[in-house]
Amino acid sequence: MNYKRSLAILKLVFILFLLIQTGYAQTKQQFILLSVNAKDAPKKILHSHETMSVQPGALTLVYPEWIPGEHGPTGPIVDMAGLKISANGKTISWRRDLVDMYAIHCQIPENETKLDVSFDFILPPEKEGFSAGASSTAKLCMISWNQVVLYPSSPKPNNIIITPSLILPDGWKYYTALTPKEFMEDSISFEPVSLNMLVDSPVLTGAYTRQINISLASGVPHFLDLVSDDKSALEMDTTHINEFKKLIVEANALFGAHHYNHYDFLCTLSDHTAHFGLEHHQSSDNRMSERTYINDTLFKRAAALLPHEYVHSWNGKYRRPAGLATGDFTTPMKDDLLWVYEGLTQYLGKVLTARSGLYTPEEYIEDLANVAAKLDNRPGRTWRPLQDTNDEAQLLYYARHDYDSWRRGTDFYDEGDLIWLEADITIRQLTKGKKSLDDFCKKFHGGESKGPQLKPYTFDDVVNGMNEIAPYDWRNFFLTCLQSLSPHAPLGGIEKGGWKLVYKDTPNDIERVHENAYGIVNLSYSLGITLSNHGKITDVIPGTPAAKAGLAPDMKLIAINGRKYSNDRIHEALKYTVDNSSPIEFIVANGEFYSTIDVDYHGGEHYPYLERDTTKPDLLSSIISPLVK
């Protein structure tokens, strides 16, 4: 055997050795016992204790920073307190990394192979934010596991196996997608899961609970899990229960398959927690006002929440943009495809809200009118393209709401709704009604019905998937929408679908629902302002009569035309502007300073509606028609 051949063989053997070692390192598992004591949840404290196997030497523990579904570095490490690390009863000192604030360094002594880590998580009182916002009251708590766990920086979270257990306040019940393993005297132990699946499976617990079975006839379990501050809020009527059952039927008909073994809608009903929705593979974290399911106005406000989060089981959890499928909680996420992740989900969620009966067809149309008008009156469109609202999403989620129309916010939700509506209409027109966006969803998000899976996608995958359904220049279609600096919203779907945006002098019913539920007065399309119930200006649209006259956010209207401000009086004043050449006179407080501001406006009240264009087929009504009769 010559020298060169021998060297080549040695190199090959060495490469094989590295591959074997690398494969071993990638599949090596870490086991952690995690116990969370939630007895002090009413006092806004969770107690966490972990036991994990370790090796002597340097060890870095990390706290989850980038939380799936929240699209940003939202891990609330500032609420971690009382950290203690020990081995064999002896305290181990630690120090935080000076660059990565979510990393904790420590040194494991010789001969020590087991580590104990304990800390408290201080549940926040503020209602703003997502899962890091208020999550507990005296009667309930939503436990997000990412808030109560530290874990070794290696291996990857999928190879970290957690056996979780939970101690609850006396008399409290719980709901979760986790599988219970053992019930002890005062705690519940769950089956071991990967750290990824643990974070993906929050626990909703409380004193007043109700579980409603909305399962399919096929036997796949689906539940509405309600926990409230008062048991009277749990009395959802049969009509709404049947609408949620219809939601399950329509969603599974749309996608043709599902990617969960069971599904729980975890519903927190409280006026003292943050209000939002957060998606998971086999459950969703849905937080609403206490009386949402027993008050018609509050129910309509939240009608599209559960459908949106449910759609995410397919679009967001199973199919996920590659930039968001990082596989860990430390790698920064890339939000550039949120117009698909959130925008398509917004569209499908609203469609399913109508198909299931949670919205009437009229309510769907009114909601779409409100979305179209809002986006068509955003001067920020002329400087910030929609793509940038995706790219900067991790910051925009927490931006203030003053001058919102000028700065633009997370517009990829509602504008995504309009873009995917136009895509749906385009497919229907290209194929003469033989295909629709439903076919894309079934092919792209469907597949086989199995448990939780992850299949990342890219922009090219979306374009290619659309072309498989209906050949078209989809790349240019989407890029034009994403890069446009047009002052007007993309209303092509509405117009091609046989409708047009118009304005009338009375609010539509869905607008009234939002005004009553949120306590606002929306005069965006007349004066160009929105107000709180007490006359405080919450926003002003640049270029409108209010802005030109000098009104601005955070000012407060004290009087109108010489009389004390009230919501009724400002509506009356607007009505009289049509036949009155005089300006509206406001006395305004700007902090400690008062002034009189005249607004030269004579157009009356304006509120958005969609009106039928009878020269075109009504495709919108076809889109929201149920798939299962």
Buried (B, 14 or more C-beta within 10 A) or exposed (E): EEEEEEEEEEEEEEEEEEEEEEEEEEEEEBEBBBBBBBBBBBEBBBBBBBBBEBEEEEBBBBBBBBBBBBBBBBBBBEBBEEBEBBBEEEEBEBEEEEEBBBBBBBEBEEEBEEBBBBBBBBBBEEBEBBBBBBBBBBBBBBBBBBBBBBBBBBBBBBBBBBBBBBBBBEEBBBBBBBEEEEEEEEBBBBEBBBBBBBBBBBBBBBBBBBEBEBBBEEEBBBBBBBBBBBEEBBEBEEEBBEBBBBBBBBBBBBBBBBBBBBBBBBBBBBBBBBBBBBBBBBBBBBBBBBBBBBBEBBBBBBBBBBBBBBBBBBBBBBBBBBBBBBEBBBEEBBBBBBBBBBBBBBBBBBBBBBBBBBBEBEBBBBBBBBBBBBBBBBBBBEEBBBBBBBBBBBEBBEBEEBBBBBBBBBBBBBBBBBBBBBBBBBBBBBBEEEBBBBBBBBBBBBBEBEEBEBBBBEBEBBBBBBBEBBEBEBBEBBBEBBEBEEEEBBBBBBBBBBBBBEBBEEBBEBBBBBBBBEEBBBBBBBBBBBBBEEBBBBBBBBBBBBBBBBBBBEBBBBBBBEEEBBBEBBBEBBEEBEEEEEBBBBBBBBEEEEEEBEBEBBBBBBBBBBEEBEEEBEBBBBBBEBEEE
